[in-house]
Amino acid sequence: MNFSFISVRTQYENLGDALINRELIGLLSAQGKLVVDVSGVPVWFVDMLALPADAVRVRGQLRLLGHMVLRRLAGHRVYHFFIPGGMRGEYSRHQFFRKCVSLLPYYALSLLGARFCQVGLSFESLGPRHTAYLRLRNRVMHAFHVRDRGSSELLTSLGVAHCGLLPDLAFNTFESGRREIRPTAAACFSFRTDQHLEQLEDCYEAMQRAIRALPKQTRYFLVVQVERDRAGMETIRARLRDELGIEARIHQETRDIERLRDFYRGMDVVISNRLHVLLLGAGVGARSIAYVDEANQKISGMFETIGRADLVLRRDDSGDSKVSLALVAEPVDGGAQQAALSKGFAQIFSSRPSASTQ
């Protein structure tokens, strides 16, 4: 019997983190039983994860590790999955020391035959201590997959071994079949605006470029999928009203994945610098267009990896021609990525995983 172990402590204000952890849990439950550490996790966040009825819930990392030992001694195959997401930057000396110490129980468990895995990752601008930690952790890793070629190339250049590519876990939500492209009646924008001083102004300019290319009768919405994005969206809404005479409605949903998917079903176009805004919209048939700057390379990397660089707008793009072409492009299909996820997880649980591609 396969047993998968996971701790779901993450950013609770970000619906995208709930989404990828939910899909990870769904893919793991298809391979065996689950033991989930829910200590300190809000009840509403746990509800979003749609845990299987037979999942064992524990509270605390020590209890999670204890269950791993017991299941392994009973002869079961044991897999521990670190949570997915974007990784960037450097560790302080203190952080590096703590991260290294935290590896000690994993080293011990690996001697018992426990397998450690991580999927759904992207990496940007890693410092030397962060890189050293990944190399040390690799000694116990059974499966270590990234979600875009840029991350893979970065790890390779730093000498960090990995198994190759598996698509972002959000592709597991994509509905089958293609939606017919129709004239745009409703468009939504969703931006993170707090990563650098110029970001809010850059996002507003990107919106203006899109608005110039959209029909005059288009209805506009501003989506808040991450709680801290609300202030930026309020500022943008006021500017749209005062400077362009556009009344845009803010739609906030950070605690119900399916309600947000229902909202995106009514959108023809979704433009964002949030990866999981784009993938949730694309998953239900919207034409998703990525706006990226130097702080959003994981998004451009993902779109380029799936062969859809035509849907990536950059702040240094000149003119409105690229946005006009993106607005009439085929939506992201996602079928191949969904199949790759299913095949990749089967390989992880069957043997030493081989490199896979998107």
C-alpha positions in Angstrom: 0.0 0.0 0.0 1.2 3.5 -0.8 1.0 6.2 1.8 1.6 9.9 1.0 2.4 12.4 3.7 2.0 16.2 3.3 1.9 19.3 5.5 -0.4 22.0 4.0 0.9 25.0 5.9 1.3 27.8 3.3 0.0 31.3 2.4 -3.7 31.1 3.4 -4.6 34.4 1.8 -3.7 33.2 -1.6 -6.3 31.1 -3.3 -3.7 29.9 -5.8 -1.8 28.1 -3.1 -5.0 26.3 -2.0 -5.6 25.4 -5.6 -2.2 23.7 -6.2 -2.3 21.9 -2.9 -5.8 20.7 -3.6 -4.8 19.3 -7.0 -1.6 17.7 -5.4 -3.9 16.0 -2.9 -6.2 14.8 -5.6 -3.3 13.3 -7.6 -1.8 11.7 -4.5 -5.1 10.2 -3.4 -5.4 8.4 -6.8 -2.1 6.6 -5.9 -3.0 5.4 -2.3 -3.8 6.6 1.2 -3.1 10.1 2.6 -1.8 11.4 5.9 -2.1 15.2 6.2 -0.7 17.6 8.8 -3.3 20.3 9.3 -1.8 21.9 12.4 -2.4 25.7 12.4 -4.3 25.6 9.1 -7.6 27.5 9.1 -10.7 25.3 8.9 -12.0 27.1 5.7 -8.6 26.5 4.0 -8.7 22.8 4.9 -12.3 22.6 3.4 -11.0 24.0 0.1 -8.5 21.1 -0.1 -11.3 18.6 -0.5 -9.5 15.9 1.5 -10.7 12.3 0.8 -12.9 10.9 3.5 -10.3 8.3 4.4 -7.4 10.8 4.8 -5.8 10.7 8.2 -5.5 14.2 9.7 -2.7 14.8 12.2 -1.5 17.9 14.0 2.2 18.7 14.0 5.2 17.7 12.1 6.4 15.2 14.7 3.1 13.3 14.5 3.4 13.3 10.7 6.9 11.9 10.9 5.8 9.4 13.5 3.1 8.1 11.2 5.7 7.8 8.5 7.8 5.6 10.7 4.9 3.4 11.7 3.6 2.9 8.2 7.1 2.1 7.0 7.8 -0.4 9.7 4.5 -2.0 8.8 5.9 -2.6 5.3 4.0 0.1 3.4 5.6 2.3 0.7 5.9 5.8 2.2 6.2 9.1 0.2 6.6 12.5 1.8 5.7 15.5 -0.5 7.0 19.0 0.2 4.5 21.6 -0.9 4.6 23.2 -4.4 5.1 26.8 -5.3 7.5 29.5 -6.5 11.0 29.7 -4.9 13.4 32.6 -5.3 16.0 34.6 -3.5 18.5 33.8 -0.8 18.5 32.4 2.7 20.0 34.3 5.6 22.6 32.4 7.6 20.1 31.8 10.3 17.5 30.5 7.8 20.1 28.3 6.1 21.1 26.8 9.5 17.5 26.1 10.4 16.8 24.5 7.0 19.8 22.3 7.2 18.9 21.1 10.8 15.3 20.4 9.5 16.8 17.9 7.1 18.1 15.6 9.8 14.9 13.6 10.4 14.4 13.2 6.6 17.9 11.7 6.4 17.0 9.3 9.1 13.7 8.4 7.5 15.4 7.9 4.1 17.4 5.1 5.7 14.1 3.4 6.5 13.2 3.6 2.9 10.9 6.7 3.0 10.8 8.5 -0.3 10.8 12.3 -0.4 9.3 14.2 -3.4 8.4 17.7 -4.6 6.6 18.8 -7.8 5.1 22.0 -9.1 8.1 24.2 -8.5 9.6 27.2 -10.1 12.9 28.9 -9.2 14.3 32.4 -9.8 17.4 34.2 -8.7 18.7 31.7 -6.2 21.5 32.7 -3.9 24.5 30.4 -2.9 23.0 29.3 0.5 19.6 28.5 -1.0 21.4 26.5 -3.7 23.6 24.7 -1.1 20.4 23.7 0.8 18.8 22.2 -2.4 22.0 20.2 -3.0 21.9 18.9 0.5 18.2 18.1 0.3 18.8 16.2 -3.0 20.5 13.4 -1.1 17.1 12.3 0.2 15.0 13.2 -2.8 13.2 10.5 -4.8 11.4 12.9 -7.1 12.1 16.6 -7.7 10.3 18.1 -10.7 10.1 21.8 -11.8 7.2 23.2 -13.9 9.1 25.3 -16.5 12.2 25.1 -18.6 13.7 28.3 -17.2 13.7 26.8 -13.7 15.2 23.6 -15.1 18.0 25.5 -16.8 18.7 27.6 -13.7 19.0 24.5 -11.5 21.2 22.8 -14.1 23.5 25.9 -14.2 23.8 25.8 -10.4 24.6 22.1 -10.3 21.3 21.1 -8.6 20.1 17.8 -9.9 16.3 17.3 -10.7 14.1 14.8 -12.5 12.9 17.2 -15.2 9.6 18.9 -15.9 6.0 18.3 -14.8 3.3 20.9 -15.5 1.9 23.2 -13.0 -0.6 21.4 -10.8 -3.4 23.8 -11.8 -3.5 22.1 -15.3 -5.3 19.2 -13.5 -8.4 21.5 -13.3 -8.7 22.1 -17.1 -12.0 21.1 -18.5 -11.9 19.0 -21.7 -13.0 20.4 -25.0 -12.4 23.8 -26.5 -14.7 26.8 -26.2 -15.5 28.6 -29.5 -13.8 32.0 -29.7 -16.5 34.6 -29.6 -16.5 38.4 -29.6 -15.3 39.8 -26.2 -18.2 40.9 -24.0 -16.5 40.6 -20.6 -12.9 41.0 -19.6 -11.2 40.9 -16.3 -7.8 42.0 -14.9 -6.0 40.8 -11.8 -2.7 42.2 -10.8 -0.2 42.0 -8.0 1.1 45.6 -7.7 3.4 45.6 -4.7 6.6 43.9 -5.9 8.3 47.1 -6.9 7.6 50.8 -7.0 6.7 51.0 -10.7 4.5 47.9 -10.8 1.1 49.5 -10.2 1.8 52.1 -13.0 3.1 49.4 -15.3 0.0 47.3 -14.8 -2.3 50.2 -15.4 -0.5 51.0 -18.6 -0.9 47.3 -19.7 -4.6 47.6 -19.0 -4.9 50.7 -21.1 -3.2 48.9 -24.0 -5.7 46.0 -23.7 -8.7 48.4 -23.4 -7.7 50.2 -26.6 -7.8 46.8 -28.4 -11.1 45.6 -26.9 -14.7 46.5 -28.2 -16.1 49.6 -26.7 -19.1 47.8 -25.2 -16.8 45.4 -23.1 -17.7 45.0 -19.5 -14.7 45.2 -17.1 -14.0 43.4 -13.9 -11.1 43.5 -11.5 -10.5 40.2 -9.7 -8.9 39.9 -6.3 -7.8 36.3 -5.8 -5.1 37.2 -3.2 -6.2 39.4 -0.3 -3.3 41.7 -0.4 -4.1 42.6 -4.0 -7.2 44.5 -3.0 -5.6 47.9 -2.4 -4.0 47.9 -5.8 -7.2 46.9 -7.5 -9.1 49.7 -5.7 -6.5 52.3 -6.9 -6.8 51.0 -10.5 -10.6 51.0 -10.3 -10.6 54.7 -9.3 -8.2 55.6 -12.1 -10.3 53.8 -14.7 -13.3 55.7 -13.6 -11.7 59.1 -13.3 -9.3 59.0 -16.3 -11.1 56.7 -18.8 -14.7 56.9 -17.7 -14.8 53.1 -17.2 -16.9 51.6 -14.4 -15.2 48.4 -13.4 -16.5 46.0 -10.7 -14.2 44.4 -8.2 -14.9 40.7 -7.7 -13.1 39.2 -4.7 -12.9 35.5 -3.9 -10.1 34.0 -1.8 -11.9 31.2 -0.1 -13.8 29.2 -2.7 -12.1 27.8 -5.7 -15.3 26.5 -7.4 -17.1 29.9 -7.0 -14.1 31.6 -8.7 -14.1 29.1 -11.5 -17.8 29.8 -12.1 -17.0 33.5 -12.3 -14.2 32.9 -14.9 -16.7 31.0 -17.0 -18.4 34.3 -17.6 -15.2 36.0 -18.8 -14.0 36.0 -22.3 -10.6 37.4 -21.5 -8.4 37.3 -18.4 -5.3 39.4 -18.2 -3.0 39.0 -15.1 0.4 38.8 -13.6 -0.8 36.1 -11.2 -0.1 32.6 -12.5 -3.1 30.9 -11.0 -5.5 33.6 -12.1 -4.4 32.9 -15.6 -4.6 29.1 -15.2 -8.0 29.1 -13.5 -9.4 31.3 -16.2 -7.8 29.2 -19.0 -9.1 26.0 -17.3 -12.7 27.0 -18.0 -12.1 28.3 -21.5 -11.2 32.0 -21.1 -8.5 33.5 -23.2 -5.8 34.1 -20.6 -3.0 36.6 -21.4 0.0 37.1 -19.1 1.5 40.4 -18.4 5.0 40.0 -17.0 8.0 42.1 -15.8 11.2 41.1 -14.2 9.3 39.9 -11.0 7.1 37.5 -12.9 9.5 35.2 -14.8 7.8 32.1 -13.5 4.8 33.1 -15.6 6.6 33.8 -18.8 8.6 30.6 -18.2 5.5 28.5 -17.9 3.8 30.0 -21.0 7.0 29.5 -23.1 7.3 25.9 -21.8 3.9 25.0 -23.1 4.6 26.8 -26.4 2.3 29.8 -25.9 4.7 32.7 -25.8 2.2 34.5 -28.0 0.1 35.0 -24.9 2.9 36.8 -23.0 2.9 40.6 -22.9 6.0 42.4 -21.5 6.2 46.0 -20.3 8.9 46.8 -22.8 6.7 45.6 -25.8 6.1 48.5 -28.1 2.7 49.4 -29.6 -0.5 47.5 -29.3 -0.1 44.9 -32.0 1.0 42.1 -29.7 -2.0 42.6 -27.3 -4.3 42.7 -30.3 -3.0 39.4 -31.6 -3.2 37.8 -28.1 -6.8 38.9 -27.8 -7.8 36.8 -30.8 -5.5 33.8 -30.2 -6.6 30.3 -29.4 -7.2 29.7 -25.7 -4.7 27.5 -23.8 -5.9 23.9 -24.2 -4.1 22.2 -21.3 -5.0 18.6 -22.3 -1.4 17.6 -22.9 -0.3 19.0 -19.6 -3.1 17.2 -17.7 -2.0 13.9 -19.3 1.6 14.6 -18.4 0.6 15.1 -14.8 -1.2 11.8 -14.6 1.7 9.9 -16.3 4.3 11.7 -14.1 2.6 10.8 -10.8 2.2 7.2 -11.9 6.0 7.1 -12.6 6.8 8.6 -9.2 4.9 5.9 -7.5 6.1 3.0 -9.7 9.9 3.4 -9.6 12.7 5.9 -9.7 11.0 8.7 -11.7 12.4 9.5 -15.1 12.6 13.0 -16.6 9.3 14.1 -18.2 8.5 17.0 -20.5 5.5 19.2 -21.1 
